[in-house]
């Protein structure tokens, strides 16, 4: 059976992209052919994948996304038996992996004029094509918080929504204590960190959404004795200059260090003392659970879909909404000096052994293959694949 996966862009350090790859590999492992539509692919290409690079046109993001959808549709026009799994919202999907939050809900916070723009009309139409009552697309949700939001705006039937567990890779799990201690010691020696130094870590591309500005302000607000012994490492791919300027303006440019996307994140999780993630908006926040299974205490906001795991595990601090910078500043200072560090770590590790935080790829593959089996043997694409984009605009 051929399973087609569509995602606009692949790079190895994005959360959506990592989820796509693990799901596609799981489907391949079960004996299915994997066809991928994308515009570019950074990094190593998996063996056995049929990767098709589509040329798109347009001067804006939404115009290019519309072009991408049209090219995918053309490519599959004569293959009605192929099941299409999308990692971006668009018409024509049999299955959508909901890595993003509800666009229509986010748009409500913008001015009325925004809802008159071509950008708004486009993204609303593409989201409606997935979640409306008229659509047949099955959605794989990874955040329980988003299910009632989508259903509020689109009244999506229950049977078309599947909620998946997290999919934390086992290589993020803390190794045996002796090995973990050795990795931590080697890491801290490599970066000239003493036992008295505190390392605050932030991981994730999309610095603005993740709240890097908030984190920099919190580091800068620390009392002098704490600030002097605190280092701040940021891992991710995004524009650094605005945040470097903010750090310099606040006098902590020497404590801040950026690292582009890397494949040794577990090493950083073991070497750090605290993960900070004060996101403005976050569908899940996979890094929260990566820190949890590594035994690293977490400071985050309740707007992250996975923040409740930190609260349930008693593995750190979750700040309530509405966000208050002063509360973040105070929480950071308190956690860096707290005597509960080992308690947070032990709670996190116990929780990681008792909860299913890992089976997302397997359960997603179950649903995809089930839907593909239902579709097999049909002579035409079911709605919405036979519907034109015009019907949503």
C-alpha positions as CSV (number, residue, x, y, z in Angstrom):
1,X,0.0,0.0,0.0
2,X,1.3,3.5,-0.9
3,X,1.1,6.1,1.9
4,X,1.8,9.7,0.8
5,X,3.0,12.3,3.3
6,X,2.9,16.0,2.5
7,X,4.8,18.6,4.5
8,X,6.0,21.9,3.1
9,X,9.5,21.8,4.4
10,X,11.7,19.2,6.2
11,X,14.6,20.0,8.4
12,X,15.9,17.6,11.1
13,X,15.5,19.7,14.2
14,X,11.8,20.8,14.0
15,X,9.3,19.0,16.2
16,X,6.7,18.5,13.5
17,X,9.4,17.2,11.1
18,X,10.8,14.7,13.7
19,X,7.2,13.5,14.3
20,X,6.6,13.1,10.6
21,X,9.8,11.1,10.1
22,X,9.2,8.7,13.0
23,X,5.6,8.1,11.9
24,X,6.6,7.5,8.2
25,X,9.4,5.2,9.3
26,X,6.9,3.2,11.4
27,X,4.6,2.9,8.5
28,X,7.5,1.8,6.3
29,X,8.5,-0.8,8.9
30,X,5.1,-2.3,8.7
31,X,5.6,-3.0,5.0
32,X,4.0,0.1,3.3
33,X,5.6,2.3,0.6
34,X,6.3,5.9,1.7
35,X,5.9,8.7,-0.8
36,X,6.8,12.2,0.4
37,X,5.9,15.6,-1.1
38,X,7.9,18.6,0.0
39,X,9.6,21.7,-1.3
40,X,13.0,21.0,0.3
41,X,14.7,18.5,2.5
42,X,17.7,19.3,4.8
43,X,19.8,16.5,6.2
44,X,20.0,12.8,5.4
45,X,17.2,11.2,3.4
46,X,15.9,7.9,4.7
47,X,16.4,4.8,2.6
48,X,13.4,3.6,0.7
49,X,11.5,6.9,0.8
50,X,10.2,8.2,-2.6
51,X,10.8,11.9,-2.0
52,X,9.2,14.3,-4.6
53,X,10.4,17.9,-4.6
54,X,7.6,20.2,-5.7
55,X,8.2,23.7,-7.2
56,X,5.9,26.3,-5.8
57,X,5.3,29.9,-6.7
58,X,4.0,33.0,-4.9
59,X,5.3,36.1,-3.1
60,X,3.7,35.4,0.3
61,X,3.7,32.3,2.6
62,X,0.1,31.7,2.1
63,X,0.4,32.0,-1.7
64,X,3.2,29.4,-1.7
65,X,1.2,27.1,0.5
66,X,-1.7,27.3,-1.9
67,X,0.7,26.5,-4.7
68,X,2.0,23.5,-2.7
69,X,-1.5,22.2,-2.2
70,X,-2.2,22.5,-5.9
71,X,1.0,20.6,-6.9
72,X,0.3,17.8,-4.4
73,X,-3.2,17.5,-5.9
74,X,-1.9,17.4,-9.4
75,X,0.7,14.7,-8.5
76,X,-2.0,12.4,-7.0
77,X,-4.7,13.2,-9.6
78,X,-4.3,9.8,-11.2
79,X,-3.6,7.8,-8.1
80,X,-7.0,7.8,-6.2
81,X,-6.0,4.7,-4.2
82,X,-3.1,6.6,-2.4
83,X,-3.8,7.8,1.1
84,X,-2.6,11.3,1.8
85,X,-1.4,12.3,5.2
86,X,-0.7,16.1,5.7
87,X,1.4,17.8,8.2
88,X,0.2,21.2,7.0
89,X,-3.6,22.1,6.9
90,X,-4.9,22.0,3.3
91,X,-7.8,20.6,1.2
92,X,-7.5,17.0,-0.1
93,X,-6.1,15.3,3.0
94,X,-7.3,11.9,4.2
95,X,-5.5,12.4,7.5
96,X,-4.1,15.6,9.1
97,X,-1.4,15.5,11.8
98,X,-2.4,18.5,14.0
99,X,1.0,19.9,15.1
100,X,-0.4,23.4,15.1
101,X,-3.0,25.1,17.1
102,X,-6.4,26.4,15.8
103,X,-5.7,29.3,13.4
104,X,-9.2,30.7,13.7
105,X,-8.9,30.9,17.4
106,X,-5.6,32.7,17.3
107,X,-7.0,35.2,14.7
108,X,-9.6,36.3,17.2
109,X,-6.8,38.1,19.2
110,X,-5.9,40.3,16.2
111,X,-7.7,43.4,15.0
112,X,-10.8,43.2,12.9
113,X,-8.9,44.4,9.9
114,X,-6.7,41.3,9.9
115,X,-9.8,39.2,9.2
116,X,-10.2,41.1,5.9
117,X,-6.8,40.1,4.6
118,X,-6.0,37.5,1.9
119,X,-3.8,35.8,4.4
120,X,-6.7,35.3,6.8
121,X,-9.0,34.1,4.1
122,X,-6.5,31.5,2.9
123,X,-5.6,30.0,6.3
124,X,-9.2,29.9,7.4
125,X,-10.2,28.1,4.2
126,X,-7.4,25.6,4.5
127,X,-8.3,24.9,8.2
128,X,-12.0,24.6,7.4
129,X,-11.1,22.1,4.7
130,X,-9.7,19.8,7.4
131,X,-12.0,20.4,10.4
132,X,-15.5,21.4,9.0
133,X,-18.5,19.1,9.3
134,X,-18.5,18.7,5.5
135,X,-15.0,17.4,5.4
136,X,-14.0,13.7,5.7
137,X,-10.5,14.4,6.9
138,X,-9.5,12.4,10.0
139,X,-7.3,14.5,12.4
140,X,-4.6,13.3,14.7
141,X,-4.4,15.6,17.6
142,X,-1.4,15.8,20.0
143,X,-2.8,18.3,22.4
144,X,-5.9,17.6,24.5
145,X,-6.3,21.4,24.9
146,X,-6.9,21.9,21.2
147,X,-9.7,19.4,20.7
148,X,-12.5,21.5,22.3
149,X,-11.1,24.6,20.5
150,X,-11.4,23.0,17.0
151,X,-14.8,21.6,17.8
152,X,-16.0,25.0,19.1
153,X,-15.3,26.6,15.7
154,X,-15.9,23.8,13.3
155,X,-18.2,21.2,15.2
156,X,-15.9,18.4,14.0
157,X,-17.5,15.0,14.7
158,X,-15.9,12.9,17.5
159,X,-15.2,10.0,15.1
160,X,-12.9,12.2,13.0
161,X,-10.6,13.2,15.9
162,X,-8.0,10.9,17.4
163,X,-6.0,12.1,20.4
164,X,-2.5,10.7,20.4
165,X,-0.1,10.2,23.4
166,X,3.2,12.0,23.3
167,X,6.0,10.5,21.3
168,X,9.2,11.1,23.2
169,X,12.2,9.3,21.7
170,X,13.7,6.8,24.1
171,X,17.2,8.3,23.5
172,X,16.0,11.3,25.6
173,X,15.6,9.1,28.7
174,X,18.1,9.4,31.5
175,X,20.6,6.6,31.5
176,X,21.7,4.8,34.6
177,X,22.9,7.1,37.3
178,X,26.6,6.4,36.9
179,X,26.4,7.0,33.1
180,X,24.3,10.1,33.6
181,X,26.8,11.5,36.1
182,X,29.7,10.9,33.8
183,X,28.0,12.6,30.9
184,X,27.0,15.5,33.0
185,X,30.6,15.9,34.4
186,X,32.1,15.7,30.9
187,X,29.6,18.2,29.5
188,X,30.2,20.7,32.3
189,X,33.9,20.4,32.0
190,X,33.7,20.9,28.2
191,X,31.9,24.2,28.8
192,X,33.9,25.3,31.8
193,X,31.0,25.0,34.2
194,X,31.9,24.6,37.9
195,X,29.7,22.8,40.5
196,X,28.5,26.3,41.7
197,X,27.5,27.4,38.2
198,X,23.8,27.1,37.2
199,X,23.0,26.3,33.6
200,X,19.6,27.4,32.3
201,X,18.7,25.7,29.0
202,X,16.2,26.6,26.3
203,X,15.5,24.3,23.4
204,X,13.4,24.9,20.3
205,X,13.2,26.7,17.0
206,X,10.9,29.7,16.8
207,X,12.5,31.9,19.4
208,X,9.7,34.5,19.5
209,X,6.9,32.0,20.0
210,X,8.9,30.1,22.6
211,X,9.3,33.2,24.7
212,X,13.1,33.7,24.5
213,X,12.6,37.4,25.2
214,X,10.8,36.6,28.4
215,X,13.6,34.2,29.4
216,X,16.4,36.8,28.7
217,X,14.5,39.3,30.9
218,X,14.2,36.7,33.6
219,X,17.9,36.0,33.6
220,X,18.7,39.7,33.6
221,X,16.4,40.2,36.6
222,X,18.3,37.7,38.9
223,X,20.0,39.1,42.0
224,X,23.7,40.0,41.4
225,X,25.0,36.9,43.2
226,X,22.8,34.6,41.2
227,X,23.3,36.3,37.8
228,X,27.1,36.1,38.1
229,X,27.0,32.3,38.4
230,X,24.2,31.6,35.8
231,X,24.8,30.7,32.2
232,X,22.1,30.5,29.6
233,X,22.3,28.2,26.6
234,X,19.8,28.4,23.7
235,X,19.5,25.6,21.2
236,X,17.5,26.1,18.0
237,X,17.3,27.5,14.5
238,X,16.0,31.1,14.2
239,X,17.2,34.7,13.9
240,X,19.5,35.4,16.8
241,X,20.3,39.1,16.3
242,X,17.2,40.6,18.0
243,X,17.7,38.5,21.1
244,X,21.5,39.1,21.2
245,X,20.6,42.8,21.1
246,X,18.2,42.4,23.9
247,X,20.7,40.5,26.0
248,X,23.3,43.2,25.4
249,X,20.9,45.9,26.3
250,X,20.2,44.1,29.6
251,X,23.8,43.4,30.3
252,X,23.8,39.6,30.1
253,X,25.3,39.1,26.6
254,X,28.3,37.2,28.1
255,X,26.0,34.7,29.9
256,X,24.0,33.9,26.7
257,X,25.2,31.4,24.1
258,X,23.4,30.2,21.0
259,X,23.7,26.7,19.5
260,X,22.1,25.9,16.1
261,X,20.1,22.7,15.8
262,X,22.2,19.7,17.1
263,X,21.7,16.0,17.5
264,X,23.2,15.8,21.0
265,X,20.3,17.4,22.9
266,X,20.3,14.6,25.5
267,X,23.8,15.7,26.5
268,X,22.6,19.2,27.1
269,X,19.6,18.0,29.1
270,X,21.8,16.1,31.4
271,X,24.3,18.9,31.8
272,X,21.9,21.7,32.6
273,X,20.2,22.6,35.9
274,X,16.9,23.9,34.6
275,X,14.9,24.0,31.4
276,X,13.0,27.3,30.8
277,X,10.2,27.5,28.3
278,X,8.0,30.5,28.8
279,X,6.1,30.2,25.6
280,X,3.5,32.6,24.3
281,X,1.7,29.8,22.5
282,X,2.6,26.2,22.2
283,X,0.5,23.3,20.9
284,X,2.4,20.8,22.9
285,X,6.0,21.6,23.9
286,X,7.7,18.3,23.3
287,X,10.9,19.6,24.9
288,X,9.1,19.7,28.3
289,X,8.7,16.0,28.2
290,X,12.2,15.5,26.8
291,X,13.5,17.3,29.9
292,X,11.1,15.3,32.2
293,X,12.4,11.9,31.0
294,X,16.0,13.2,31.4
295,X,15.2,14.3,35.0
296,X,15.7,18.0,34.3
297,X,13.4,20.3,36.3
298,X,11.2,22.6,34.1
299,X,9.9,26.2,34.4
300,X,7.1,26.8,31.8
301,X,3.8,28.5,31.2
302,X,0.4,26.8,31.2
303,X,-0.2,27.7,27.5
304,X,1.9,24.7,26.5
305,X,-0.2,21.7,25.7
306,X,2.2,19.4,27.6
307,X,2.6,21.6,30.7
308,X,0.1,19.6,32.6
309,X,2.6,16.7,32.6
310,X,5.1,18.8,34.5
311,X,2.4,19.7,37.0
312,X,1.2,16.1,37.3
313,X,4.7,14.8,37.8
314,X,5.6,17.6,40.3
315,X,8.7,18.1,38.2
316,X,9.0,21.9,38.2
317,X,6.9,25.0,38.0
318,X,4.0,25.9,35.7
319,X,3.1,29.5,35.6
320,X,-0.6,30.3,35.2
321,X,-2.2,32.6,32.7
322,X,-2.3,35.5,32.2
323,X,1.5,35.7,31.9
324,X,3.3,38.0,34.3
325,X,7.0,38.7,33.8
326,X,7.5,39.4,37.5
327,X,6.2,35.9,38.3
328,X,8.6,34.3,35.8
329,X,11.5,36.3,37.3
330,X,10.7,35.3,40.8
331,X,10.1,31.6,39.9
332,X,13.5,31.4,38.1
333,X,15.4,32.8,41.0
334,X,13.5,30.6,43.5
335,X,14.1,27.4,41.4
336,X,17.8,28.1,40.9
337,X,18.3,28.3,44.7
338,X,15.8,25.7,45.7
339,X,16.7,22.6,47.8
340,X,14.0,20.6,45.9
341,X,16.1,20.0,42.8
342,X,16.7,16.3,43.5
343,X,13.1,15.9,44.5
344,X,11.9,17.4,41.1
345,X,14.4,15.1,39.4
346,X,13.2,11.9,41.2
347,X,9.6,12.8,40.6
348,X,10.2,13.3,36.9
349,X,12.0,10.0,36.5
350,X,9.3,8.1,38.4
351,X,6.6,9.7,36.3
352,X,8.5,8.9,33.0
353,X,8.6,5.2,34.0
354,X,4.8,5.0,34.8
355,X,3.2,7.0,32.0
356,X,2.9,6.4,28.3
357,X,5.0,9.3,26.9
358,X,6.4,7.4,23.9
359,X,3.9,5.6,21.6
360,X,2.8,8.5,19.3
361,X,4.4,7.1,16.2
362,X,2.9,3.6,16.7
363,X,-0.6,4.8,17.4
364,X,-0.5,7.4,14.6
365,X,0.6,4.6,12.2
366,X,-2.3,2.5,13.5
367,X,-4.8,5.2,12.5
368,X,-3.2,5.9,9.2
369,X,-3.1,2.3,8.1
370,X,-6.7,1.7,9.3
371,X,-7.9,4.7,7.2
372,X,-5.8,3.5,4.2
373,X,-7.4,0.0,4.5
374,X,-10.9,1.6,4.5
375,X,-10.0,3.7,1.4
376,X,-8.4,0.8,-0.6
377,X,-10.5,-0.5,-3.4
378,X,-12.4,2.8,-4.0
379,X,-12.4,4.2,-7.5
380,X,-12.4,7.8,-6.5
381,X,-11.1,10.0,-3.8
382,X,-13.6,10.6,-1.0
383,X,-14.5,14.1,0.0
384,X,-12.7,16.4,0.6
385,X,-10.2,15.2,-2.1
386,X,-12.8,15.6,-4.9
387,X,-13.8,19.0,-3.6
388,X,-12.1,22.0,-5.2
389,X,-10.4,24.7,-3.1
390,X,-13.0,27.1,-4.4
391,X,-15.7,25.4,-2.2
392,X,-13.8,26.6,0.9
393,X,-13.1,30.2,-0.2
